[in-house]
Amino acid sequence: MKKVLLVKNITREGPGLLEGLLREHHIESDMVDLSKGDKFPDPLGYDAVFVFGGPDSANDTTPKMKNELTRIKEVLSANIPYLGICLGLQALVKSAGGKIVKNHVKEIGFRDPNNDRFSVTLTETVDLTEEGKRDPLFTHLGHTYHVFHLHGETVETTKHMTLLAVGKFCWNQIVRVGTNAYGIQSHFELTPEMFERWINEDPDLQKMNKDVLREDFAAIKDEYARVGKQLLSNFLKIAKLI
């Protein structure tokens, strides 16, 4: 039986759409919540590792982050398939020799930071690079995606990393390290239940108009879910889990 490791950096940010896919394909999982004091276990023996978002910085020198970076280095050394989301991307890049820096603007929600009225043509999007268009992570998908953002930092990659997607307000959006370790700055994994919890608990989202956030999500939720499920399924195929 295949088994994956799911690593939460904060309780509210978890597998989301991935959870249903794991059940559908009868893939077992172990989940740890580092914000509750759980330890990031030895990744050897897992068929893939997923690391989700959180309020920490990969530049933190806390025991939690030091151990997280060490474990991700072990994942890379063992060539275990890896998918990191938001902080999970930043921790991947930091572990592989890149840098984490402040982005010139915070990206929060679905909207282009320069526009305060919602329009599908003005929402936050990421666009595939030429390398991204050839990458199996995006099989059966288009080249531009509406996404949800919740971050203030960004990554600086090295020449050993492959940039797969870019954004207007944060350039380095999706990165591959080696052949099977991926990091995604934005969120493709949100379910409606997760989204509702986030807007009620996250400090940055609490400052925003909840009704507007809900309207934004409703406007793209079907396409958002389709893309998220396909992308996550593609990663499970890359990891030889399905």
Secondary structure as UniProt FT lines:
FT   STRAND          3..8
FT   TURN            11..12
FT   HELIX           17..24
FT   TURN            25..26
FT   STRAND          28..33
FT   HELIX           34..36
FT   TURN            44..45
FT   STRAND          48..51
FT   TURN            58..59
FT   HELIX           63..77
FT   TURN            78..79
FT   STRAND          82..85
FT   HELIX           87..95
FT   TURN            96..97
FT   STRAND          99..109
FT   TURN            113..114
FT   HELIX           120..122
FT   STRAND          125..128
FT   HELIX           130..134
FT   HELIX           136..138
FT   TURN            139..140
FT   STRAND          144..146
FT   STRAND          148..156
FT   TURN            159..160
FT   STRAND          161..167
FT   STRAND          172..177
FT   TURN            178..180
FT   STRAND          181..184
FT   HELIX           192..201
FT   HELIX           203..206
FT   HELIX           210..238
FT   TURN            239..240
//
